[in-house]
Amino acid sequence: MLENIGYGTYLVFLMFMLMGIAFAIWVLPETFGKSLEEMDLAFGSGEGQADTARMERILASL
C-alpha cells in the first residue's frame, strides 16, 4: 500500500498544514503575556472581571 503513495499525497498534507499555520497566525488571538482576566475578555466570557470585582470587595471589607 505504501508503495502506491505518490507525491500528491504529501502535497495534500502540506496544503492542510499550511492552512493550519495560517489559521493560527491570523485568526487565533495572541495570549502570550496576558493575565487570565485579559484572556477571559478576549474569549468573551467576562467571568474573570466579575471575580476580580468580587475579590476587591472582599479585600476592602477586611
mmCIF file as Biopython writes it, N, C-alpha, C and O atoms, coordinates in Angstrom:
data_model
#
loop_
_atom_site.group_PDB
_atom_site.id
_atom_site.type_symbol
_atom_site.label_atom_id
_atom_site.label_alt_id
_atom_site.label_comp_id
_atom_site.label_asym_id
_atom_site.label_entity_id
_atom_site.label_seq_id
_atom_site.pdbx_PDB_ins_code
_atom_site.Cartn_x
_atom_site.Cartn_y
_atom_site.Cartn_z
_atom_site.occupancy
_atom_site.B_iso_or_equiv
_atom_site.auth_seq_id
_atom_site.auth_asym_id
_atom_site.pdbx_PDB_model_num
ATOM 1   N N  . MET A ? 1  ? 0.820   -1.190 0.000  1.0 0.0 1  A 1 
ATOM 2   C CA . MET A ? 1  ? 0.000   0.000  0.000  1.0 0.0 1  A 1 
ATOM 3   C C  . MET A ? 1  ? 0.869   1.262  0.000  1.0 0.0 1  A 1 
ATOM 4   O O  . MET A ? 1  ? 0.584   2.210  -0.731 1.0 0.0 1  A 1 
ATOM 5   N N  . LEU A ? 2  ? 1.918   1.274  0.810  1.0 0.0 2  A 1 
ATOM 6   C CA . LEU A ? 2  ? 2.771   2.452  0.868  1.0 0.0 2  A 1 
ATOM 7   C C  . LEU A ? 2  ? 3.547   2.674  -0.424 1.0 0.0 2  A 1 
ATOM 8   O O  . LEU A ? 2  ? 3.952   3.798  -0.722 1.0 0.0 2  A 1 
ATOM 9   N N  . GLU A ? 3  ? 3.753   1.617  -1.184 1.0 0.0 3  A 1 
ATOM 10  C CA . GLU A ? 3  ? 4.477   1.764  -2.443 1.0 0.0 3  A 1 
ATOM 11  C C  . GLU A ? 3  ? 3.666   2.549  -3.472 1.0 0.0 3  A 1 
ATOM 12  O O  . GLU A ? 3  ? 4.237   3.128  -4.396 1.0 0.0 3  A 1 
ATOM 13  N N  . ASN A ? 4  ? 2.334   2.576  -3.321 1.0 0.0 4  A 1 
ATOM 14  C CA . ASN A ? 4  ? 1.472   3.238  -4.294 1.0 0.0 4  A 1 
ATOM 15  C C  . ASN A ? 4  ? 1.228   4.713  -3.981 1.0 0.0 4  A 1 
ATOM 16  O O  . ASN A ? 4  ? 0.572   5.407  -4.758 1.0 0.0 4  A 1 
ATOM 17  N N  . ILE A ? 5  ? 1.747   5.196  -2.853 1.0 0.0 5  A 1 
ATOM 18  C CA . ILE A ? 5  ? 1.534   6.603  -2.492 1.0 0.0 5  A 1 
ATOM 19  C C  . ILE A ? 5  ? 2.466   7.466  -3.333 1.0 0.0 5  A 1 
ATOM 20  O O  . ILE A ? 5  ? 3.679   7.258  -3.354 1.0 0.0 5  A 1 
ATOM 21  N N  . GLY A ? 6  ? 1.885   8.430  -4.020 1.0 0.0 6  A 1 
ATOM 22  C CA . GLY A ? 6  ? 2.677   9.335  -4.835 1.0 0.0 6  A 1 
ATOM 23  C C  . GLY A ? 6  ? 2.948   10.644 -4.116 1.0 0.0 6  A 1 
ATOM 24  O O  . GLY A ? 6  ? 2.604   10.807 -2.945 1.0 0.0 6  A 1 
ATOM 25  N N  . TYR A ? 7  ? 3.567   11.570 -4.826 1.0 0.0 7  A 1 
ATOM 26  C CA . TYR A ? 7  ? 3.903   12.856 -4.219 1.0 0.0 7  A 1 
ATOM 27  C C  . TYR A ? 7  ? 2.663   13.704 -3.965 1.0 0.0 7  A 1 
ATOM 28  O O  . TYR A ? 7  ? 2.715   14.633 -3.160 1.0 0.0 7  A 1 
ATOM 29  N N  . GLY A ? 8  ? 1.548   13.406 -4.633 1.0 0.0 8  A 1 
ATOM 30  C CA . GLY A ? 8  ? 0.309   14.165 -4.433 1.0 0.0 8  A 1 
ATOM 31  C C  . GLY A ? 8  ? -0.212  14.060 -3.008 1.0 0.0 8  A 1 
ATOM 32  O O  . GLY A ? 8  ? -0.785  15.012 -2.478 1.0 0.0 8  A 1 
ATOM 33  N N  . THR A ? 9  ? -0.013  12.908 -2.395 1.0 0.0 9  A 1 
ATOM 34  C CA . THR A ? 9  ? -0.439  12.720 -1.008 1.0 0.0 9  A 1 
ATOM 35  C C  . THR A ? 9  ? 0.296   13.687 -0.098 1.0 0.0 9  A 1 
ATOM 36  O O  . THR A ? 9  ? -0.311  14.296 0.783  1.0 0.0 9  A 1 
ATOM 37  N N  . TYR A ? 10 ? 1.585   13.833 -0.301 1.0 0.0 10 A 1 
ATOM 38  C CA . TYR A ? 10 ? 2.381   14.743 0.514  1.0 0.0 10 A 1 
ATOM 39  C C  . TYR A ? 10 ? 1.988   16.198 0.262  1.0 0.0 10 A 1 
ATOM 40  O O  . TYR A ? 10 ? 2.019   17.021 1.176  1.0 0.0 10 A 1 
ATOM 41  N N  . LEU A ? 11 ? 1.626   16.506 -0.962 1.0 0.0 11 A 1 
ATOM 42  C CA . LEU A ? 11 ? 1.185   17.867 -1.265 1.0 0.0 11 A 1 
ATOM 43  C C  . LEU A ? 11 ? -0.130  18.191 -0.560 1.0 0.0 11 A 1 
ATOM 44  O O  . LEU A ? 11 ? -0.333  19.321 -0.115 1.0 0.0 11 A 1 
ATOM 45  N N  . VAL A ? 12 ? -1.018  17.210 -0.457 1.0 0.0 12 A 1 
ATOM 46  C CA . VAL A ? 12 ? -2.281  17.419 0.266  1.0 0.0 12 A 1 
ATOM 47  C C  . VAL A ? 12 ? -1.998  17.672 1.738  1.0 0.0 12 A 1 
ATOM 48  O O  . VAL A ? 12 ? -2.573  18.586 2.328  1.0 0.0 12 A 1 
ATOM 49  N N  . PHE A ? 13 ? -1.117  16.874 2.340  1.0 0.0 13 A 1 
ATOM 50  C CA . PHE A ? 13 ? -0.752  17.092 3.740  1.0 0.0 13 A 1 
ATOM 51  C C  . PHE A ? 13 ? -0.090  18.455 3.925  1.0 0.0 13 A 1 
ATOM 52  O O  . PHE A ? 13 ? -0.357  19.142 4.911  1.0 0.0 13 A 1 
ATOM 53  N N  . LEU A ? 14 ? 0.761   18.848 2.998  1.0 0.0 14 A 1 
ATOM 54  C CA . LEU A ? 14 ? 1.416   20.153 3.056  1.0 0.0 14 A 1 
ATOM 55  C C  . LEU A ? 14 ? 0.396   21.277 2.994  1.0 0.0 14 A 1 
ATOM 56  O O  . LEU A ? 14 ? 0.505   22.259 3.729  1.0 0.0 14 A 1 
ATOM 57  N N  . MET A ? 15 ? -0.596  21.141 2.122  1.0 0.0 15 A 1 
ATOM 58  C CA . MET A ? 15 ? -1.626  22.164 1.983  1.0 0.0 15 A 1 
ATOM 59  C C  . MET A ? 15 ? -2.401  22.333 3.292  1.0 0.0 15 A 1 
ATOM 60  O O  . MET A ? 15 ? -2.626  23.460 3.734  1.0 0.0 15 A 1 
ATOM 61  N N  . PHE A ? 16 ? -2.809  21.230 3.909  1.0 0.0 16 A 1 
ATOM 62  C CA . PHE A ? 16 ? -3.545  21.319 5.171  1.0 0.0 16 A 1 
ATOM 63  C C  . PHE A ? 16 ? -2.673  21.887 6.291  1.0 0.0 16 A 1 
ATOM 64  O O  . PHE A ? 16 ? -3.164  22.637 7.135  1.0 0.0 16 A 1 
ATOM 65  N N  . MET A ? 17 ? -1.406  21.542 6.307  1.0 0.0 17 A 1 
ATOM 66  C CA . MET A ? 17 ? -0.502  22.067 7.319  1.0 0.0 17 A 1 
ATOM 67  C C  . MET A ? 17 ? -0.343  23.581 7.158  1.0 0.0 17 A 1 
ATOM 68  O O  . MET A ? 17 ? -0.373  24.311 8.149  1.0 0.0 17 A 1 
ATOM 69  N N  . LEU A ? 18 ? -0.177  24.053 5.943  1.0 0.0 18 A 1 
ATOM 70  C CA . LEU A ? 18 ? -0.033  25.486 5.701  1.0 0.0 18 A 1 
ATOM 71  C C  . LEU A ? 18 ? -1.315  26.240 6.036  1.0 0.0 18 A 1 
ATOM 72  O O  . LEU A ? 18 ? -1.260  27.359 6.544  1.0 0.0 18 A 1 
ATOM 73  N N  . MET A ? 19 ? -2.470  25.635 5.755  1.0 0.0 19 A 1 
ATOM 74  C CA . MET A ? 19 ? -3.731  26.279 6.131  1.0 0.0 19 A 1 
ATOM 75  C C  . MET A ? 19 ? -3.863  26.358 7.646  1.0 0.0 19 A 1 
ATOM 76  O O  . MET A ? 19 ? -4.363  27.356 8.165  1.0 0.0 19 A 1 
ATOM 77  N N  . GLY A ? 20 ? -3.427  25.336 8.362  1.0 0.0 20 A 1 
ATOM 78  C CA . GLY A ? 20 ? -3.471  25.356 9.820  1.0 0.0 20 A 1 
ATOM 79  C C  . GLY A ? 20 ? -2.555  26.412 10.405 1.0 0.0 20 A 1 
ATOM 80  O O  . GLY A ? 20 ? -2.919  27.088 11.368 1.0 0.0 20 A 1 
ATOM 81  N N  . ILE A ? 21 ? -1.370  26.560 9.835  1.0 0.0 21 A 1 
ATOM 82  C CA . ILE A ? 21 ? -0.440  27.589 10.304 1.0 0.0 21 A 1 
ATOM 83  C C  . ILE A ? 21 ? -1.010  28.972 10.039 1.0 0.0 21 A 1 
ATOM 84  O O  . ILE A ? 21 ? -0.939  29.845 10.905 1.0 0.0 21 A 1 
ATOM 85  N N  . ALA A ? 22 ? -1.573  29.187 8.862  1.0 0.0 22 A 1 
ATOM 86  C CA . ALA A ? 22 ? -2.173  30.487 8.541  1.0 0.0 22 A 1 
ATOM 87  C C  . ALA A ? 22 ? -3.333  30.791 9.482  1.0 0.0 22 A 1 
ATOM 88  O O  . ALA A ? 22 ? -3.486  31.930 9.922  1.0 0.0 22 A 1 
ATOM 89  N N  . PHE A ? 23 ? -4.146  29.796 9.794  1.0 0.0 23 A 1 
ATOM 90  C CA . PHE A ? 23 ? -5.254  29.984 10.734 1.0 0.0 23 A 1 
ATOM 91  C C  . PHE A ? 23 ? -4.726  30.394 12.101 1.0 0.0 23 A 1 
ATOM 92  O O  . PHE A ? 23 ? -5.259  31.312 12.723 1.0 0.0 23 A 1 
ATOM 93  N N  . ALA A ? 24 ? -3.686  29.721 12.570 1.0 0.0 24 A 1 
ATOM 94  C CA . ALA A ? 24 ? -3.131  30.027 13.892 1.0 0.0 24 A 1 
ATOM 95  C C  . ALA A ? 24 ? -2.528  31.424 13.937 1.0 0.0 24 A 1 
ATOM 96  O O  . ALA A ? 24 ? -2.605  32.094 14.966 1.0 0.0 24 A 1 
ATOM 97  N N  . ILE A ? 25 ? -1.935  31.870 12.846 1.0 0.0 25 A 1 
ATOM 98  C CA . ILE A ? 25 ? -1.285  33.186 12.835 1.0 0.0 25 A 1 
ATOM 99  C C  . ILE A ? 25 ? -2.298  34.309 12.721 1.0 0.0 25 A 1 
ATOM 100 O O  . ILE A ? 25 ? -2.201  35.294 13.452 1.0 0.0 25 A 1 
ATOM 101 N N  . TRP A ? 26 ? -3.273  34.189 11.818 1.0 0.0 26 A 1 
ATOM 102 C CA . TRP A ? 26 ? -4.144  35.322 11.514 1.0 0.0 26 A 1 
ATOM 103 C C  . TRP A ? 26 ? -5.502  35.303 12.202 1.0 0.0 26 A 1 
ATOM 104 O O  . TRP A ? 26 ? -6.162  36.341 12.251 1.0 0.0 26 A 1 
ATOM 105 N N  . VAL A ? 27 ? -5.943  34.182 12.729 1.0 0.0 27 A 1 
ATOM 106 C CA . VAL A ? 27 ? -7.291  34.116 13.297 1.0 0.0 27 A 1 
ATOM 107 C C  . VAL A ? 27 ? -7.272  34.023 14.817 1.0 0.0 27 A 1 
ATOM 108 O O  . VAL A ? 27 ? -8.044  34.715 15.481 1.0 0.0 27 A 1 
ATOM 109 N N  . LEU A ? 28 ? -6.412  33.187 15.379 1.0 0.0 28 A 1 
ATOM 110 C CA . LEU A ? 28 ? -6.398  32.990 16.824 1.0 0.0 28 A 1 
ATOM 111 C C  . LEU A ? 28 ? -5.786  34.204 17.525 1.0 0.0 28 A 1 
ATOM 112 O O  . LEU A ? 28 ? -4.787  34.747 17.053 1.0 0.0 28 A 1 
ATOM 113 N N  . PRO A ? 29 ? -6.373  34.636 18.649 1.0 0.0 29 A 1 
ATOM 114 C CA . PRO A ? 29 ? -5.818  35.797 19.353 1.0 0.0 29 A 1 
ATOM 115 C C  . PRO A ? 29 ? -4.524  35.441 20.079 1.0 0.0 29 A 1 
ATOM 116 O O  . PRO A ? 29 ? -4.336  34.309 20.525 1.0 0.0 29 A 1 
ATOM 117 N N  . GLU A ? 30 ? -3.638  36.427 20.188 1.0 0.0 30 A 1 
ATOM 118 C CA . GLU A ? 30 ? -2.378  36.241 20.902 1.0 0.0 30 A 1 
ATOM 119 C C  . GLU A ? 30 ? -2.630  36.302 22.398 1.0 0.0 30 A 1 
ATOM 120 O O  . GLU A ? 30 ? -3.275  37.237 22.874 1.0 0.0 30 A 1 
ATOM 121 N N  . THR A ? 31 ? -2.139  35.332 23.144 1.0 0.0 31 A 1 
ATOM 122 C CA . THR A ? 31 ? -2.382  35.293 24.585 1.0 0.0 31 A 1 
ATOM 123 C C  . THR A ? 31 ? -1.094  35.333 25.395 1.0 0.0 31 A 1 
ATOM 124 O O  . THR A ? 31 ? -1.153  35.258 26.622 1.0 0.0 31 A 1 
ATOM 125 N N  . PHE A ? 32 ? 0.056   35.448 24.763 1.0 0.0 32 A 1 
ATOM 126 C CA . PHE A ? 32 ? 1.319   35.458 25.489 1.0 0.0 32 A 1 
ATOM 127 C C  . PHE A ? 32 ? 1.438   36.733 26.319 1.0 0.0 32 A 1 
ATOM 128 O O  . PHE A ? 32 ? 1.262   37.836 25.801 1.0 0.0 32 A 1 
ATOM 129 N N  . GLY A ? 33 ? 1.733   36.578 27.593 1.0 0.0 33 A 1 
ATOM 130 C CA . GLY A ? 33 ? 1.950   37.717 28.469 1.0 0.0 33 A 1 
ATOM 131 C C  . GLY A ? 33 ? 0.678   38.366 28.977 1.0 0.0 33 A 1 
ATOM 132 O O  . GLY A ? 33 ? 0.744   39.431 29.590 1.0 0.0 33 A 1 
ATOM 133 N N  . LYS A ? 34 ? -0.468  37.766 28.747 1.0 0.0 34 A 1 
ATOM 134 C CA . LYS A ? 34 ? -1.727  38.336 29.222 1.0 0.0 34 A 1 
ATOM 135 C C  . LYS A ? 34 ? -2.186  37.602 30.471 1.0 0.0 34 A 1 
ATOM 136 O O  . LYS A ? 34 ? -1.918  36.413 30.648 1.0 0.0 34 A 1 
ATOM 137 N N  . SER A ? 35 ? -2.879  38.330 31.328 1.0 0.0 35 A 1 
ATOM 138 C CA . SER A ? 35 ? -3.407  37.709 32.538 1.0 0.0 35 A 1 
ATOM 139 C C  . SER A ? 35 ? -4.627  36.858 32.188 1.0 0.0 35 A 1 
ATOM 140 O O  . SER A ? 35 ? -5.159  36.931 31.080 1.0 0.0 35 A 1 
ATOM 141 N N  . LEU A ? 36 ? -5.053  36.059 33.149 1.0 0.0 36 A 1 
ATOM 142 C CA . LEU A ? 36 ? -6.232  35.226 32.917 1.0 0.0 36 A 1 
ATOM 143 C C  . LEU A ? 36 ? -7.471  36.082 32.691 1.0 0.0 36 A 1 
ATOM 144 O O  . LEU A ? 36 ? -8.340  35.712 31.902 1.0 0.0 36 A 1 
ATOM 145 N N  . GLU A ? 37 ? -7.565  37.221 33.374 1.0 0.0 37 A 1 
ATOM 146 C CA . GLU A ? 37 ? -8.718  38.101 33.190 1.0 0.0 37 A 1 
ATOM 147 C C  . GLU A ? 37 ? -8.732  38.695 31.781 1.0 0.0 37 A 1 
ATOM 148 O O  . GLU A ? 37 ? -9.793  38.810 31.167 1.0 0.0 37 A 1 
ATOM 149 N N  . GLU A ? 38 ? -7.556  39.073 31.267 1.0 0.0 38 A 1 
ATOM 150 C CA . GLU A ? 38 ? -7.481  39.604 29.902 1.0 0.0 38 A 1 
ATOM 151 C C  . GLU A ? 38 ? -7.830  38.528 28.873 1.0 0.0 38 A 1 
ATOM 152 O O  . GLU A ? 38 ? -8.492  38.815 27.876 1.0 0.0 38 A 1 
ATOM 153 N N  . MET A ? 39 ? -7.392  37.309 29.109 1.0 0.0 39 A 1 
ATOM 154 C CA . MET A ? 39 ? -7.742  36.221 28.189 1.0 0.0 39 A 1 
ATOM 155 C C  . MET A ? 39 ? -9.228  35.916 28.267 1.0 0.0 39 A 1 
ATOM 156 O O  . MET A ? 39 ? -9.849  35.565 27.264 1.0 0.0 39 A 1 
ATOM 157 N N  . ASP A ? 40 ? -9.798  36.050 29.459 1.0 0.0 40 A 1 
ATOM 158 C CA . ASP A ? 40 ? -11.232 35.837 29.636 1.0 0.0 40 A 1 
ATOM 159 C C  . ASP A ? 40 ? -12.011 36.844 28.799 1.0 0.0 40 A 1 
ATOM 160 O O  . ASP A ? 40 ? -13.006 36.490 28.165 1.0 0.0 40 A 1 
ATOM 161 N N  . LEU A ? 41 ? -11.563 38.094 28.794 1.0 0.0 41 A 1 
ATOM 162 C CA . LEU A ? 41 ? -12.229 39.111 27.970 1.0 0.0 41 A 1 
ATOM 163 C C  . LEU A ? 41 ? -12.015 38.851 26.480 1.0 0.0 41 A 1 
ATOM 164 O O  . LEU A ? 41 ? -12.925 39.059 25.678 1.0 0.0 41 A 1 
ATOM 165 N N  . ALA A ? 42 ? -10.824 38.398 26.109 1.0 0.0 42 A 1 
ATOM 166 C CA . ALA A ? 42 ? -10.534 38.138 24.698 1.0 0.0 42 A 1 
ATOM 167 C C  . ALA A ? 42 ? -11.413 37.026 24.144 1.0 0.0 42 A 1 
ATOM 168 O O  . ALA A ? 42 ? -11.778 37.048 22.968 1.0 0.0 42 A 1 
ATOM 169 N N  . PHE A ? 43 ? -11.753 36.060 24.982 1.0 0.0 43 A 1 
ATOM 170 C CA . PHE A ? 43 ? -12.576 34.951 24.524 1.0 0.0 43 A 1 
ATOM 171 C C  . PHE A ? 43 ? -14.047 35.140 24.846 1.0 0.0 43 A 1 
ATOM 172 O O  . PHE A ? 43 ? -14.852 34.247 24.581 1.0 0.0 43 A 1 
ATOM 173 N N  . GLY A ? 44 ? -14.422 36.297 25.418 1.0 0.0 44 A 1 
ATOM 174 C CA . GLY A ? 44 ? -15.818 36.679 25.520 1.0 0.0 44 A 1 
ATOM 175 C C  . GLY A ? 44 ? -16.595 36.227 26.727 1.0 0.0 44 A 1 
ATOM 176 O O  . GLY A ? 44 ? -17.819 36.357 26.722 1.0 0.0 44 A 1 
ATOM 177 N N  . SER A ? 45 ? -15.973 35.705 27.760 1.0 0.0 45 A 1 
ATOM 178 C CA . SER A ? 45 ? -16.748 35.218 28.897 1.0 0.0 45 A 1 
ATOM 179 C C  . SER A ? 45 ? -17.079 36.341 29.868 1.0 0.0 45 A 1 
ATOM 180 O O  . SER A ? 45 ? -18.250 36.554 30.180 1.0 0.0 45 A 1 
ATOM 181 N N  . GLY A ? 46 ? -16.084 37.056 30.350 1.0 0.0 46 A 1 
ATOM 182 C CA . GLY A ? 46 ? -16.311 38.148 31.283 1.0 0.0 46 A 1 
ATOM 183 C C  . GLY A ? 46 ? -16.401 37.722 32.735 1.0 0.0 46 A 1 
ATOM 184 O O  . GLY A ? 46 ? -16.530 38.575 33.612 1.0 0.0 46 A 1 
ATOM 185 N N  . GLU A ? 47 ? -16.336 36.431 33.016 1.0 0.0 47 A 1 
ATOM 186 C CA . GLU A ? 47 ? -16.428 35.964 34.400 1.0 0.0 47 A 1 
ATOM 187 C C  . GLU A ? 47 ? -15.214 36.388 35.211 1.0 0.0 47 A 1 
ATOM 188 O O  . GLU A ? 47 ? -15.326 36.610 36.416 1.0 0.0 47 A 1 
ATOM 189 N N  . GLY A ? 48 ? -14.065 36.503 34.576 1.0 0.0 48 A 1 
ATOM 190 C CA . GLY A ? 48 ? -12.855 36.903 35.283 1.0 0.0 48 A 1 
ATOM 191 C C  . GLY A ? 48 ? -12.967 38.304 35.852 1.0 0.0 48 A 1 
ATOM 192 O O  . GLY A ? 48 ? -12.482 38.567 36.953 1.0 0.0 48 A 1 
ATOM 193 N N  . GLN A ? 49 ? -13.605 39.211 35.113 1.0 0.0 49 A 1 
ATOM 194 C CA . GLN A ? 49 ? -13.789 40.575 35.614 1.0 0.0 49 A 1 
ATOM 195 C C  . GLN A ? 49 ? -14.731 40.583 36.804 1.0 0.0 49 A 1 
ATOM 196 O O  . GLN A ? 49 ? -14.519 41.337 37.753 1.0 0.0 49 A 1 
ATOM 197 N N  . ALA A ? 50 ? -15.761 39.762 36.770 1.0 0.0 50 A 1 
ATOM 198 C CA . ALA A ? 50 ? -16.686 39.672 37.902 1.0 0.0 50 A 1 
ATOM 199 C C  . ALA A ? 50 ? -15.976 39.105 39.122 1.0 0.0 50 A 1 
ATOM 200 O O  . ALA A ? 50 ? -16.208 39.565 40.240 1.0 0.0 50 A 1 
ATOM 201 N N  . ASP A ? 51 ? -15.112 38.110 38.922 1.0 0.0 51 A 1 
ATOM 202 C CA . ASP A ? 51 ? -14.347 37.551 40.032 1.0 0.0 51 A 1 
ATOM 203 C C  . ASP A ? 51 ? -13.389 38.580 40.611 1.0 0.0 51 A 1 
ATOM 204 O O  . ASP A ? 51 ? -13.221 38.652 41.828 1.0 0.0 51 A 1 
ATOM 205 N N  . THR A ? 52 ? -12.761 39.377 39.757 1.0 0.0 52 A 1 
ATOM 206 C CA . THR A ? 52 ? -11.843 40.410 40.229 1.0 0.0 52 A 1 
ATOM 207 C C  . THR A ? 52 ? -12.585 41.444 41.055 1.0 0.0 52 A 1 
ATOM 208 O O  . THR A ? 52 ? -12.107 41.851 42.113 1.0 0.0 52 A 1 
ATOM 209 N N  . ALA A ? 53 ? -13.751 41.874 40.584 1.0 0.0 53 A 1 
ATOM 210 C CA . ALA A ? 53 ? -14.542 42.857 41.332 1.0 0.0 53 A 1 
ATOM 211 C C  . ALA A ? 53 ? -14.998 42.277 42.667 1.0 0.0 53 A 1 
ATOM 212 O O  . ALA A ? 53 ? -14.970 42.973 43.683 1.0 0.0 53 A 1 
ATOM 213 N N  . ARG A ? 54 ? -15.409 41.031 42.679 1.0 0.0 54 A 1 
ATOM 214 C CA . ARG A ? 54 ? -15.836 40.386 43.923 1.0 0.0 54 A 1 
ATOM 215 C C  . ARG A ? 54 ? -14.669 40.277 44.904 1.0 0.0 54 A 1 
ATOM 216 O O  . ARG A ? 54 ? -14.844 40.505 46.100 1.0 0.0 54 A 1 
ATOM 217 N N  . MET A ? 55 ? -13.489 39.931 44.410 1.0 0.0 55 A 1 
ATOM 218 C CA . MET A ? 55 ? -12.326 39.813 45.275 1.0 0.0 55 A 1 
ATOM 219 C C  . MET A ? 55 ? -11.928 41.175 45.847 1.0 0.0 55 A 1 
ATOM 220 O O  . MET A ? 55 ? -11.527 41.262 47.007 1.0 0.0 55 A 1 
ATOM 221 N N  . GLU A ? 56 ? -12.035 42.240 45.044 1.0 0.0 56 A 1 
ATOM 222 C CA . GLU A ? 56 ? -11.727 43.584 45.541 1.0 0.0 56 A 1 
ATOM 223 C C  . GLU A ? 56 ? -12.702 43.998 46.636 1.0 0.0 56 A 1 
ATOM 224 O O  . GLU A ? 56 ? -12.297 44.620 47.617 1.0 0.0 56 A 1 
ATOM 225 N N  . ARG A ? 57 ? -13.993 43.657 46.480 1.0 0.0 57 A 1 
ATOM 226 C CA . ARG A ? 57 ? -14.979 43.980 47.524 1.0 0.0 57 A 1 
ATOM 227 C C  . ARG A ? 57 ? -14.674 43.227 48.814 1.0 0.0 57 A 1 
ATOM 228 O O  . ARG A ? 57 ? -14.789 43.786 49.904 1.0 0.0 57 A 1 
ATOM 229 N N  . ILE A ? 58 ? -14.288 41.972 48.692 1.0 0.0 58 A 1 
ATOM 230 C CA . ILE A ? 58 ? -13.977 41.171 49.879 1.0 0.0 58 A 1 
ATOM 231 C C  . ILE A ? 58 ? -12.743 41.726 50.582 1.0 0.0 58 A 1 
ATOM 232 O O  . ILE A ? 58 ? -12.729 41.857 51.806 1.0 0.0 58 A 1 
ATOM 233 N N  . LEU A ? 59 ? -11.706 42.052 49.809 1.0 0.0 59 A 1 
ATOM 234 C CA . LEU A ? 59 ? -10.488 42.587 50.415 1.0 0.0 59 A 1 
ATOM 235 C C  . LEU A ? 59 ? -10.724 43.950 51.045 1.0 0.0 59 A 1 
ATOM 236 O O  . LEU A ? 59 ? -10.108 44.275 52.060 1.0 0.0 59 A 1 
ATOM 237 N N  . ALA A ? 60 ? -11.606 44.754 50.460 1.0 0.0 60 A 1 
ATOM 238 C CA . ALA A ? 60 ? -11.910 46.071 51.030 1.0 0.0 60 A 1 
ATOM 239 C C  . ALA A ? 60 ? -12.675 45.939 52.336 1.0 0.0 60 A 1 
ATOM 240 O O  . ALA A ? 60 ? -12.556 46.801 53.207 1.0 0.0 60 A 1 
ATOM 241 N N  . SER A ? 61 ? -13.452 44.885 52.489 1.0 0.0 61 A 1 
ATOM 242 C CA . SER A ? 61 ? -14.236 44.725 53.716 1.0 0.0 61 A 1 
ATOM 243 C C  . SER A ? 61 ? -13.403 44.160 54.866 1.0 0.0 61 A 1 
ATOM 244 O O  . SER A ? 61 ? -13.854 44.184 56.012 1.0 0.0 61 A 1 
ATOM 245 N N  . LEU A ? 62 ? -12.213 43.660 54.592 1.0 0.0 62 A 1 
ATOM 246 C CA . LEU A ? 62 ? -11.377 43.088 55.657 1.0 0.0 62 A 1 
ATOM 247 C C  . LEU A ? 62 ? -10.657 44.136 56.448 1.0 0.0 62 A 1 
ATOM 248 O O  . LEU A ? 62 ? -9.917  43.810 57.376 1.0 0.0 62 A 1 
#
